[in-house]
């Protein structure tokens, strides 16, 4: 009996001895579980100063290891479905929101929650439901880079048993543009099943072509625009007439965008005499500058954090690469990662048109 008691004490001490950084890393590992899983919960958002709260269901699913391949892993899928629920939580005269934009920064990236942190500290504890039982959770406050300094920390409640982040609380925009109001977003998970087969919707999502050609844009006049570069200098697309132009819509949070960046940089260097290349980033300029400096990348970038130009070009997903000829006509428009050989072939064809 004494031996059993000592064993329980040692086990308890081992769990509590995990530093906040170690616990966050274990939570990230849990979302990379190779056996597959389904995690169900709900999310909500309430604008700062608003009397309305918006609720929605959320599911995070990962395919088991047999579906993984070295070149094209099946990443965890996030499904936000069902009708939005609007609840008036306090007195106020503000109107009921017609809709909200649910950002991936809030609902996704669970397999990367321990990356690019600048501070991880424990601020408390709470008990939350999981599979019908109440479990102990440690509450961590996490700051990330290279987000702007004004970006507030994210709070996670991580259960000590399965190391899942059962709750996430963060302040984030309720729309796509920087002028949209901020809201307090809360994600809670209460049901998890491991050793699950991949659901059909995730397999269908993974089976979709990784490169989409937007043929409806070929031959159309390229929309003109004016954007600022990372130093605040205005750049007008109309001044680029007479040269080939390559636009690369990207974000630091988009892994395929970052994988494709060396290809775009190589093309820019190879065709420097007759090609203008601009990355059009959906992030804030400060975030891009920090990321590029941290990774020692030189990539000419324009800031489209309010989605003005991406809306002009009807960008449906990133990376998106648009090749414009000397007359201002769109020659090629891809969404997804373009193979270097295909990009080079398109440039050679476009170069022949005068």
C-alpha positions in Angstrom: 0.0 0.0 0.0 2.8 2.4 0.9 4.5 1.5 -2.5 1.3 2.4 -4.4 1.0 5.7 -2.6 4.6 6.6 -3.4 4.0 5.7 -7.0 0.9 8.0 -7.1 2.9 10.9 -5.6 5.8 10.5 -8.1 3.3 10.4 -11.0 1.5 13.5 -9.8 4.8 15.3 -9.3 5.9 14.3 -12.8 2.8 15.8 -14.4 3.0 19.1 -12.4 6.7 19.4 -13.2 6.0 20.1 -16.8 6.9 23.7 -17.6 4.4 25.8 -19.5 6.5 25.5 -22.6 6.6 21.7 -22.3 2.9 21.5 -21.8 2.2 23.7 -24.9 4.6 21.4 -26.9 2.7 18.3 -25.7 -0.6 19.9 -26.8 0.9 20.6 -30.2 2.0 16.9 -30.4 -1.5 15.7 -29.4 -2.9 17.4 -32.5 -0.3 15.6 -34.6 -1.4 12.2 -33.4 -0.8 9.6 -36.1 -3.8 7.4 -35.3 -6.4 9.9 -36.4 -9.0 11.7 -34.3 -12.2 13.7 -34.3 -12.6 16.6 -31.9 -15.9 18.4 -31.5 -16.8 21.6 -29.9 -18.2 25.1 -30.3 -17.0 28.6 -30.9 -18.3 32.0 -30.2 -17.4 35.6 -30.9 -18.6 38.9 -29.4 -17.5 42.2 -30.8 -16.0 44.6 -28.4 -18.8 46.8 -27.1 -21.5 44.7 -28.8 -24.4 43.2 -27.0 -24.6 40.3 -29.5 -22.7 37.0 -29.4 -22.4 34.7 -32.4 -22.0 30.9 -31.9 -21.1 28.2 -34.3 -20.1 24.4 -34.1 -16.5 23.4 -34.9 -14.9 20.1 -35.7 -11.2 19.3 -36.0 -10.3 16.0 -37.7 -7.0 14.4 -38.6 -6.5 11.4 -40.9 -4.7 8.3 -39.6 -1.1 7.7 -40.7 -1.9 5.4 -43.7 -3.3 8.5 -45.5 -0.1 10.4 -45.1 2.5 10.6 -47.8 6.0 12.2 -47.7 5.1 14.9 -50.3 1.4 15.5 -49.5 0.4 14.9 -45.9 -3.2 15.0 -45.0 -3.3 18.0 -42.6 -5.9 18.2 -39.9 -9.1 19.6 -41.3 -11.2 22.2 -39.6 -14.9 22.2 -40.3 -17.1 25.1 -39.2 -20.6 24.2 -40.1 -24.2 24.7 -39.2 -26.3 27.9 -38.9 -24.8 30.7 -36.9 -26.5 31.3 -33.5 -27.1 34.9 -32.5 -27.7 35.6 -28.8 -28.2 39.0 -27.2 -26.1 38.9 -24.0 -26.7 42.4 -22.6 -28.7 45.6 -23.1 -27.7 47.7 -26.0 -29.0 49.4 -29.1 -26.5 47.9 -31.6 -28.0 45.9 -34.5 -27.8 42.2 -34.8 -24.9 41.3 -37.0 -25.8 40.1 -40.5 -22.8 37.8 -40.8 -19.2 37.4 -39.5 -16.0 36.2 -41.1 -14.6 33.2 -39.1 -10.8 33.5 -39.4 -8.5 30.5 -39.7 -6.2 32.2 -37.2 -8.9 31.5 -34.6 -10.2 28.1 -35.6 -7.1 26.5 -37.2 -3.3 25.9 -36.8 -3.7 23.5 -33.9 -0.6 21.6 -35.0 1.5 24.8 -34.8 0.4 26.3 -31.4 3.9 25.9 -29.9 5.8 27.5 -32.8 7.0 31.1 -33.0 6.3 31.9 -29.4 7.9 34.7 -27.5 6.4 34.1 -24.1 4.5 31.2 -22.5 3.4 31.5 -18.9 0.9 29.8 -16.6 -1.8 32.1 -15.3 -4.3 29.7 -13.6 -6.3 26.6 -13.8 -9.9 25.5 -14.4 -12.0 22.3 -14.9 -13.7 21.7 -18.2 -15.9 18.8 -19.6 -14.3 16.2 -21.8 -16.2 13.1 -23.0 -18.8 13.6 -20.2 -16.3 14.1 -17.4 -14.7 17.1 -15.7 -10.9 17.3 -16.2 -8.3 19.5 -14.8 -6.7 22.1 -17.1 -3.8 24.5 -16.8 -4.4 27.9 -18.3 -1.4 29.3 -20.4 -1.0 32.7 -21.8 1.0 32.6 -25.1 2.5 35.4 -27.1 3.6 34.8 -30.7 5.9 36.4 -33.2 6.1 37.9 -35.8 2.7 39.4 -35.1 2.5 43.1 -34.4 3.4 44.2 -30.9 -0.3 45.3 -30.3 -1.5 41.7 -31.0 -2.7 40.4 -27.6 -1.7 37.1 -26.1 -3.7 33.9 -26.7 -5.0 31.9 -23.7 -5.2 28.1 -23.8 -6.7 25.7 -21.3 -4.8 22.5 -21.7 -6.0 19.3 -19.9 -3.4 17.4 -18.0 -4.5 14.0 -19.2 -4.6 14.0 -23.1 -2.8 17.3 -23.3 -5.5 18.8 -25.6 -6.2 22.5 -25.7 -9.8 22.3 -24.6 -10.3 26.1 -24.7 -8.8 28.9 -26.7 -9.5 32.6 -26.1 -8.2 35.4 -28.2 -9.0 38.9 -29.4 -9.2 39.1 -33.2 -10.9 41.0 -36.0 -14.5 39.9 -36.8 -14.0 40.7 -40.4 -11.4 40.6 -43.2 -10.3 44.2 -43.1 -8.2 46.0 -40.5 -11.0 48.5 -40.1 -13.4 45.8 -39.0 -14.2 45.7 -35.3 -12.4 43.3 -33.0 -14.1 40.5 -31.2 -13.4 38.2 -28.3 -13.3 34.7 -29.8 -13.7 31.6 -27.7 -13.2 28.0 -28.9 -14.1 25.1 -26.6 -13.8 21.4 -27.3 -15.7 18.8 -25.2 -15.6 15.5 -27.2 -12.6 13.7 -28.6 -12.2 10.3 -30.2 -8.9 8.8 -31.2 -8.1 5.9 -33.6 -10.7 7.3 -36.1 -10.8 6.7 -39.8 -10.6 9.8 -42.0 -14.1 11.2 -42.7 -15.2 11.5 -46.3 -15.2 15.3 -46.3 -11.5 15.4 -45.3 -10.5 12.9 -47.9 -12.5 14.8 -50.5 -10.8 18.0 -49.4 -7.4 16.3 -49.7 -8.2 14.8 -53.1 -8.9 18.1 -54.7 -6.3 19.3 -57.1 -3.5 21.2 -55.3 -3.2 23.5 -58.3 -6.2 25.2 -59.9 -6.1 27.1 -63.2 -8.4 30.1 -63.3 -9.0 29.9 -67.0 -11.9 32.4 -66.9 -9.3 35.1 -66.3 -7.0 34.4 -69.3 -7.0 37.2 -71.8 -8.8 39.7 -69.5 -7.5 43.1 -68.7 -5.7 43.0 -65.4 -7.4 45.2 -62.8 -5.2 48.2 -61.9 -4.4 49.0 -58.3 -2.3 51.1 -56.0 -0.7 49.6 -52.9 2.1 50.5 -50.4 5.3 48.5 -50.1 6.7 47.5 -46.8 8.3 50.9 -46.4 5.1 52.7 -47.1 5.9 53.8 -50.6 3.0 53.7 -53.0 3.3 51.5 -56.1 0.9 51.8 -59.0 0.4 48.8 -61.3 -0.2 51.1 -64.3 3.5 52.0 -64.2 4.4 48.4 -65.0 3.0 48.4 -68.5 5.6 47.3 -71.1 7.1 44.6 -68.9 5.9 41.2 -67.8 4.4 41.3 -64.3 4.1 38.4 -61.8 1.8 38.9 -58.8 2.1 36.4 -55.9 -0.7 36.6 -53.3 0.6 35.1 -50.1 0.7 35.2 -46.3 3.2 34.3 -43.6 0.5 31.9 -42.1 0.2 30.0 -45.5 2.6 27.0 -45.6 2.2 26.4 -49.3 3.0 30.1 -49.9 6.2 29.9 -48.0 7.2 26.7 -49.9 6.6 28.4 -53.2 8.5 31.5 -52.3 12.0 30.2 -53.4 10.5 29.4 -56.8 9.2 32.9 -57.2 12.5 34.4 -56.0 14.4 32.2 -58.5 12.2 33.3 -61.4 12.5 36.9 -60.4 16.3 36.7 -60.4 16.5 34.7 -63.7 14.2 37.2 -65.6 15.2 40.4 -63.8 15.6 42.3 -67.1 12.1 41.8 -68.3 10.0 40.8 -65.3 8.5 42.7 -62.4 7.7 40.5 -59.4 5.5 41.6 -56.5 4.4 39.6 -53.6 0.9 40.8 -52.5 0.6 40.0 -48.8 -2.6 39.7 -46.9 -0.8 40.4 -43.6 0.1 43.7 -41.9 3.4 45.2 -43.2 5.0 45.0 -39.8 4.4 41.3 -39.6 5.9 40.7 -43.1 8.9 42.8 -42.3 9.6 40.8 -39.1 9.1 37.5 -40.9 11.3 38.3 -43.9 14.1 39.6 -41.6 13.8 36.6 -39.3 14.1 34.2 -42.2 16.6 36.4 -44.1 14.4 36.5 -47.2 14.4 39.3 -49.8 11.0 39.3 -51.4 9.5 42.5 -52.8 6.1 42.8 -51.1 3.0 45.0 -51.3 0.6 45.1 -48.4 -3.0 44.2 -49.1 -4.2 43.6 -45.5 -7.6 45.1 -46.3 -8.1 42.7 -49.2 -8.7 45.4 -51.7 -6.5 43.9 -54.5 -7.3 40.3 -53.7 -11.0 41.2 -54.0 -10.3 42.8 -57.4 -8.7 39.6 -58.6 -11.3 37.4 -56.9 -8.7 35.4 -55.1 -10.3 32.3 -53.7 -7.3 30.7 -52.0 -3.5 31.3 -51.6 -0.9 31.0 -52.9 -2.3 32.6 -56.1 0.0 33.6 -58.9 -1.0 35.9 -61.8 1.1 36.5 -64.9 0.4 39.7 -66.8 1.8 40.4 -70.2 3.3 43.7 -71.5 -0.1 44.9 -72.7 -1.7 44.5 -69.3 -3.6 41.3 -70.2 -3.7 38.3 -67.8 -1.8 35.3 -69.4 -2.0 32.8 -66.5 -3.7 32.7 -63.2 -3.0 29.8 -60.8 -4.2 29.0 -57.3 -2.0 26.6 -55.5 1.7 25.8 -55.8 3.0 26.2 -59.4 5.7 23.8 -60.5 8.9 25.7 -61.6 8.8 24.1 -65.0 5.2 25.3 -65.6 6.0 28.8 -64.5 9.1 28.9 -66.7 7.1 27.7 -69.7 4.4 30.3 -69.2 7.1 33.0 -68.9 8.7 32.0 -72.2 5.3 32.0 -74.0 4.5 35.4 -72.6 7.9 36.8 -73.5 7.2 36.1 -77.2 4.1 38.3 -77.2 5.0 41.9 -78.0 
